[in-house]
């Protein structure tokens, strides 16, 4: 396990620790899902296994550490790589009995990984099944711990909607410091520059259209922010109760300021062995 330790001042009622994990990408299937998905599982499992360590073995190592140290787990999406009965069952078995809170990723609803343009109607094809295996609302949920309000919001398709903004405003009305949990990180120019050095697009929520000139048509359509998304982000930057943002998705570690001055913490992938132990003060 590659453990990073971080202290974040959010104005907690009392100091406490939690384990931030992301992107393990479990890849399992059996004939309940058909041969095509079994074949997909084999290919993807091989791609995500490194130096003899499987994504599931690394996940179990992380969760054992959390249990042994009494740490709640803050998971920022892509625990599974695609929708299958085995993936969902293994995810549930790993998390059962554990104190965890989760923001959903795009892969939680991916049927075959890249076979179709993924949007809200696509998500809803598997939503009820996927949701039934997890303990909190995957589209939007909140949880208070030691005087801090953790708010998990689905931005797996690079967008927010008006209802999510209404709900975030309602959370802010509680008057507690907020830690916002997302799957896709919010755009900053520095993070964009880092990603564009190694990828054809930045994979960030809220990247300005003018900075997408080099994107292909698919990635531009996928990641172009709409008005609701920009309104949500503007509110995040204007709301002083939002004290930190936790995210994943990039399979790379990042820590840096948002335009509001709040720090965004991006977790590297669990299949790389990464875990961030955070002390909230």
Secondary structure as UniProt FT lines:
FT   STRAND          2..8
FT   STRAND          16..21
FT   TURN            31..32
FT   HELIX           35..48
FT   TURN            51..52
FT   HELIX           55..68
FT   TURN            69..70
FT   STRAND          72..75
FT   HELIX           85..95
FT   TURN            96..97
FT   STRAND          100..102
FT   HELIX           107..109
FT   HELIX           120..124
FT   TURN            125..126
FT   HELIX           127..131
FT   TURN            132..133
FT   STRAND          140..145
FT   TURN            146..147
FT   STRAND          148..153
FT   TURN            156..157
FT   HELIX           162..172
FT   TURN            173..174
FT   STRAND          177..181
FT   HELIX           189..196
FT   TURN            197..198
FT   HELIX           209..212
FT   TURN            213..214
FT   HELIX           217..223
FT   HELIX           227..238
FT   TURN            240..241
FT   STRAND          242..247
FT   STRAND          254..257
FT   TURN            259..260
FT   STRAND          263..266
FT   HELIX           270..272
FT   STRAND          274..280
//
